[in-house]
């Protein structure tokens, strides 16, 4: 055995764990060990000899969990964190973020994605679903060097980057050649990373208002034939609703069109869904469509709580994502779990709507199922990959914790943690975070470069965001920004 984390409160998310209690698979004095990145022991600490491991990690005073899964991220946008907060939803993409993000060059985007990956990793995320154009560049420049597991989703769309002049009820112009080029980039990912244990490619048609039905049919056919995943923004608000009505006719909706065209199925992971009706969400779940909810982002951008609880009620699979930094602010996995639970309670007027245990499920095994990688990660189970997070229960905001008569570590971690509680993180058995610091990375240097590049981007974009005349301009002129 290479490594053994021992004498720890173990939350495996696998109720079949030896000596575990409850559906979270809790072992009061537990241990988890691995060889060559594969979990070979999980269970009570007194049933395994520490001498059998080349290295032991003392888990006393800690809780050890499966690595968190951040199932939907646009990492490049972290370089313009703070660019498009507190504007109307209809302005956010085209009139607030777009005029600024259009000035982000390739190197800026890499630095933004690196900042994203580091923030996610430091908060316990061992898997990140990176959704981006030319995503292979980010895999090579960011995720593989860091050693973070990544679901590399190639954005496929047929619309121009600059849409500030396109009215909300005017269909976006489509460029099929642009979409085909993106599809071929996606195909190349499946070939290039076929044998890479840490990279799982996926198709990313951006949304029904941004890709033609012809191209979407082609993508879906390939996904079904090859057993691959399609990750798409679906029913994501008023802007999309108006675009769909403009293109397909009054009364038409994203889910309705997808259903009519026979494009639903268990190949599809749908992001957001807050613009769908209850009947449409049930239809999606009945068709095996998985969902990823991004509560911080959608509440910040749309003023709506994503239908996570409702979708779970239809027996739909749900994971959590942080989306992008300019809307909700960041990529802290534990903060997103807390936000999901708190917003769900307020939205339902029911403090039991989404509990701490539910939030942990969304953050671990739920995210793994949503991304279609539950055979490898999401729980601490024999034979799965050793993606492991160790959190310090002595941290302010989490302490004190008790194990009798019940485990307060579960609600304390979800509701009280800020991310600094994460002590150690292992991905595929390799330690990437030690004592709260990312191994082998000068984080201060990354932040300094990000600051310098952000200042350049914001200065260069001033004429454009002012010309776009979003609420952002008024806020700046009033001295509120």
Buried (B, 14 or more C-beta within 10 A) or exposed (E): BBBBBBBBBBBBBBEEBBBBEEEBBBBBBBBBBBBEBBBBBBBBBEEBEBEEBEEBBEBEBBBBBBBBBBBBBBBBBBBBBEBBBBBBBBBBBBBBBBBBBBBBEEEBBBBBBBBBBBBBBBBBBBBBBBBBBBBBBBBBBBBBEBBBBBBBBBBBBBBEEEBBEBEBEEBBEBBEEBBBEBBEBBBEBBEBBEEBEBBBBBBBBBBBBBBBBEBBEBBBEBBEEEEBBBBBBBBBBBBBBBBBBBBBEEEBBBBBBBBEEEBBBEBBBBBBBBBBBEEBBBBBBEBEBBBBBBBBBBBBBBEBBBBBBBBBEBEBBBBBBBBBBBBBBBBBBBBBBBBBBBBBBEBBEEEEBBBBBBBBBBBBBBBBBBBBBBEBBBBBBBEBBBBBBBBBBEBEEBBEBEEEEEBBBBBBBBBBBBBBBBBBBBBBBBBBBBEBEBBEBEBEEBEEBBEEBBEBBBEBBEEBBBEBEBBBBEBEEEEEE
